[in-house]
Amino acid sequence: MKSSYSDRFELMILIPIFILLMINTFTRTQFDVLRDIGDMGIHITLILMFILLVKGFVEKRSFDVKLSMIYFSACLFLTMYSASFYLSKNVDELYVLKLMLFISFIVSSVRMKWGPLHIRILAHLVGAVTLIIFFHWILLNFPGYRFKSIFSNPNYLAILLYTLLYYKLLATKYGNTLERIYFGFLIIINLILIYNTNSRAVMLAIGVTVGVWILFKFAENVIPYIFRMVIIMNIAFIFTYILMQNSNVGVILNNLSLKLFGKSLYSGRSVLWDEIIQKITDKPIFGYGIGTNANDITSINLTAHNQYLQMLIEFGAIGFIIFFILLNSIWKLYMKKRENYAARLSASFFIGILVYENLELTLFQNNYSIAMLQWLIITMGINFGSKDNKE
């Protein structure tokens, strides 16, 4: 009875939280009023998820040993944030508190028990959001270049649509026949909208996601090595991208990018990253402290546009290692559940997101609204249960 009540309570609270996650995206719209609403939604979401986390521990549910490395990683993050704040004083207490609440958001989401009913409800919610954006696209007379709807940047809309794609894909597995047709239609709309944002980074993420899913189907023996291979390739990409700009290969690829996307392959990242790496070598172990951005240490007024470099800027090698421990712990949990459809889908999106983070900053405080949606996707496959785990 207690378990049944707890499940009903979580279902009742998860729906408002997911509505809040949609409202949170207002923080990146073109309108001041909506941005204020989005900021308020982010704060409410963090508080509600923290309450859920505390409630779960107070109820003294049995300790899930498989999540022990996630808890350990979270503790390392909290310790690192506290120490960095104390030593650097770059930001105020509220900044650090918000970031700590975000870590509790990750822990809370990884503890949630998900099932087909949750997914079907969430998919209908995100489906409504997708249709609204689609109708707006129609009203604007089908813009085919850098469509951004009400948002301030087409890249933001693209990554938002990418995260919403996950729930529709999962719902096509667990919905009834009519729902599968409906969500299949929404997936097509989703992809059309992403294409019209012209976001190369998100298109790359989709390609990687599909590629990993195919490997799960036809080359499963390769899957356990994918995570570390991608991390190594991501690091190698940074240096290759910098060195390649003035090479013959770089010129060929740049011309290809101009032909296919109408945008240069080199948008200033190579110069920025080169300068960032030089600055990182000055403080390689502990970094420059929490809240430090690329424009604080370089002559270029831009963010790092790379989650891995941003981690090194703020926390140095120590922060990068802690980040790797968290990501590696999540990947190992996927591998233990890889016969589960949701776990495989989350793992595929997980790798897609990690590749995307080579070009953007959306996993932590630089973009809370998208970070929450991404971490929910990442963690959902860990505790997803259904009657047909073996696919």
Backbone hydrogen bonds, N-H to C=O, Kabsch-Sander energy under -0.5 kcal/mol:
donor,donor_aa,acceptor,acceptor_aa,energy
5,Y,1,M,-2.5
6,S,2,K,-2.4
7,D,3,S,-2.4
8,R,4,S,-2.2
9,F,5,Y,-2.5
10,E,6,S,-2.5
11,L,7,D,-2.1
12,M,8,R,-2.4
13,I,9,F,-2.2
14,L,10,E,-2.3
15,I,11,L,-1.4
17,I,13,I,-1.7
18,F,14,L,-2.6
19,I,15,I,-2.2
20,L,16,P,-2.4
21,L,17,I,-2.1
22,M,18,F,-1.4
23,I,19,I,-2.2
24,N,20,L,-2.8
25,T,21,L,-0.5
25,T,22,M,-0.9
26,F,23,I,-2.1
27,T,24,N,-1.8
28,R,25,T,-1.9
29,T,26,F,-2.1
30,Q,150,I,-2.2
35,R,31,F,-2.3
36,D,32,D,-2.2
37,I,33,V,-1.9
38,G,34,L,-2.7
39,D,35,R,-2.4
40,M,36,D,-2.2
41,G,37,I,-2.4
42,I,38,G,-2.0
43,H,39,D,-1.7
44,I,40,M,-2.3
45,T,41,G,-2.6
46,L,42,I,-2.3
47,I,43,H,-2.0
48,L,44,I,-2.7
49,M,45,T,-2.5
50,F,46,L,-1.7
51,I,47,I,-2.3
52,L,48,L,-2.3
53,L,49,M,-2.0
54,V,50,F,-2.6
55,K,51,I,-2.8
56,G,52,L,-2.1
57,F,53,L,-1.9
58,V,54,V,-2.8
59,E,55,K,-2.1
60,K,57,F,-1.2
61,R,56,G,-1.3
65,V,63,F,-1.0
67,L,64,D,-1.7
68,S,65,V,-2.0
70,I,67,L,-0.5
71,Y,67,L,-2.3
72,F,68,S,-2.4
73,S,69,M,-2.4
74,A,70,I,-2.4
75,C,71,Y,-2.4
76,L,72,F,-2.1
77,F,73,S,-2.4
78,L,74,A,-2.6
79,T,75,C,-2.5
80,M,76,L,-2.6
81,Y,77,F,-2.8
82,S,78,L,-2.3
83,A,79,T,-2.7
84,S,80,M,-2.6
85,F,81,Y,-2.4
86,Y,82,S,-2.3
87,L,83,A,-2.2
88,S,84,S,-2.6
89,K,85,F,-1.7
96,V,92,D,-1.4
97,L,93,E,-2.7
98,K,94,L,-2.4
99,L,95,Y,-1.7
100,M,96,V,-2.5
101,L,97,L,-2.5
102,F,98,K,-1.6
103,I,99,L,-1.6
104,S,100,M,-1.9
105,F,101,L,-1.7
106,I,102,F,-1.9
107,V,103,I,-2.2
108,S,104,S,-2.9
109,S,105,F,-2.5
110,V,106,I,-2.0
111,R,107,V,-1.1
112,M,108,S,-0.7
112,M,109,S,-0.5
114,W,112,M,-0.7
114,W,383,N,-1.6
119,I,115,G,-1.8
120,R,116,P,-2.4
121,I,117,L,-2.1
122,L,118,H,-2.7
123,A,119,I,-2.8
124,H,120,R,-1.7
125,L,121,I,-1.8
126,V,122,L,-2.7
127,G,123,A,-1.9
128,A,124,H,-1.8
129,V,125,L,-1.6
130,T,126,V,-2.4
131,L,127,G,-2.3
132,I,128,A,-2.1
133,I,129,V,-2.2
134,F,130,T,-2.4
135,F,131,L,-2.8
136,H,132,I,-1.9
137,W,133,I,-2.1
138,I,134,F,-1.9
139,L,135,F,-2.6
140,L,136,H,-1.8
141,N,138,I,-2.0
142,F,137,W,-1.9
147,F,196,N,-2.8
151,F,148,K,-2.3
152,S,28,R,-2.9
156,Y,153,N,-0.6
157,L,153,N,-1.6
158,A,154,P,-2.2
159,I,155,N,-2.1
160,L,156,Y,-2.2
161,L,157,L,-2.6
162,Y,158,A,-2.0
163,T,159,I,-1.9
164,L,160,L,-2.1
165,L,161,L,-1.4
166,Y,162,Y,-0.7
166,Y,163,T,-0.8
167,Y,163,T,-0.6
168,K,164,L,-1.2
169,L,165,L,-2.3
170,L,166,Y,-2.3
171,A,167,Y,-2.0
172,T,168,K,-1.5
173,K,170,L,-1.0
174,Y,170,L,-1.3
175,G,171,A,-2.2
180,R,176,N,-2.5
181,I,177,T,-1.9
182,Y,178,L,-2.5
183,F,179,E,-3.3
184,G,180,R,-2.0
185,F,181,I,-2.0
186,L,182,Y,-2.0
187,I,183,F,-2.2
188,I,184,G,-1.6
189,I,185,F,-2.0
190,N,186,L,-2.9
191,L,187,I,-2.3
192,I,188,I,-2.1
193,L,189,I,-2.5
194,I,190,N,-2.2
195,Y,191,L,-2.4
196,N,192,I,-1.7
197,T,193,L,-0.5
197,T,194,I,-1.4
198,N,194,I,-0.7
198,N,195,Y,-1.0
199,S,194,I,-0.8
200,R,198,N,-0.9
203,M,199,S,-2.0
204,L,200,R,-2.4
205,A,201,A,-2.1
206,I,202,V,-2.6
207,G,203,M,-2.3
208,V,204,L,-2.5
209,T,205,A,-2.6
210,V,206,I,-2.6
211,G,207,G,-2.2
212,V,208,V,-2.6
213,W,209,T,-2.1
214,I,210,V,-2.3
215,L,211,G,-1.9
216,F,212,V,-2.1
217,K,213,W,-1.3
218,F,214,I,-2.6
219,A,215,L,-2.5
222,V,219,A,-2.1
223,I,219,A,-0.7
223,I,220,E,-0.5
225,Y,222,V,-1.7
226,I,222,V,-0.5
226,I,223,I,-1.8
227,F,223,I,-0.5
229,M,225,Y,-2.0
230,V,226,I,-2.6
231,I,227,F,-2.2
232,I,228,R,-2.3
233,M,229,M,-2.5
234,N,230,V,-2.7
235,I,231,I,-2.0
236,A,232,I,-2.5
237,F,233,M,-2.4
238,I,234,N,-1.3
239,F,235,I,-1.2
240,T,236,A,-2.6
241,Y,237,F,-3.1
242,I,238,I,-1.6
243,L,239,F,-2.3
244,M,240,T,-2.2
245,Q,241,Y,-0.8
247,S,244,M,-1.9
250,G,244,M,-0.5
251,V,247,S,-1.9
252,I,248,N,-2.1
253,L,249,V,-2.6
254,N,250,G,-2.2
255,N,251,V,-2.3
256,L,252,I,-2.0
257,S,253,L,-2.3
258,L,254,N,-2.2
259,K,255,N,-1.9
260,L,256,L,-2.5
261,F,257,S,-2.9
262,G,257,S,-0.8
262,G,258,L,-0.8
263,K,257,S,-0.9
267,S,265,L,-0.7
272,L,268,G,-2.1
273,W,269,R,-3.7
274,D,270,S,-2.0
275,E,271,V,-1.9
276,I,272,L,-2.5
277,I,273,W,-2.8
278,Q,274,D,-1.7
279,K,275,E,-1.8
280,I,276,I,-2.7
281,T,277,I,-1.8
282,D,279,K,-1.1
283,K,279,K,-0.8
283,K,280,I,-1.0
287,G,283,K,-0.9
288,Y,313,I,-3.5
289,G,314,E,-2.2
292,T,289,G,-1.7
296,D,293,N,-1.5
297,I,293,N,-0.6
297,I,294,A,-1.2
298,T,294,A,-1.5
302,L,300,I,-2.0
307,Q,357,E,-2.7
307,Q,360,E,-1.0
310,Q,306,N,-2.3
311,M,307,Q,-2.0
312,L,308,Y,-1.7
313,I,309,L,-2.5
314,E,310,Q,-2.2
315,F,311,M,-2.7
316,G,312,L,-1.4
317,A,284,P,-2.7
318,I,285,I,-2.2
319,G,315,F,-1.7
320,F,316,G,-1.9
321,I,317,A,-2.4
322,I,318,I,-2.1
323,F,319,G,-2.5
324,F,320,F,-2.4
325,I,321,I,-2.4
326,L,322,I,-2.1
327,L,323,F,-2.3
328,N,324,F,-3.1
329,S,325,I,-2.1
330,I,326,L,-1.9
331,W,327,L,-2.2
332,K,328,N,-2.2
333,L,329,S,-1.5
334,Y,330,I,-1.9
335,M,331,W,-2.1
336,K,332,K,-1.3
337,K,333,L,-0.8
337,K,334,Y,-1.1
338,R,335,M,-0.7
340,N,337,K,-2.5
344,R,340,N,-2.2
345,L,341,Y,-2.3
346,S,342,A,-2.8
347,A,343,A,-2.5
348,S,344,R,-2.1
349,F,345,L,-2.4
350,F,346,S,-2.8
351,I,347,A,-2.0
352,G,348,S,-1.9
353,I,349,F,-3.0
354,L,350,F,-2.2
355,V,351,I,-2.0
356,Y,352,G,-2.2
357,E,353,I,-2.2
358,N,355,V,-1.7
359,L,356,Y,-2.3
360,E,356,Y,-0.9
367,N,364,F,-1.8
368,Y,365,Q,-0.6
371,A,367,N,-2.7
372,M,368,Y,-2.4
373,L,369,S,-1.0
374,Q,370,I,-2.6
375,W,371,A,-2.7
376,L,372,M,-1.8
377,I,373,L,-1.7
378,I,374,Q,-2.5
379,T,375,W,-2.4
380,M,376,L,-1.9
381,G,377,I,-0.8
382,I,379,T,-1.3
383,N,379,T,-0.8
385,G,114,W,-2.8
389,N,386,S,-0.6
391,E,339,E,-1.1
391,E,389,N,-0.8
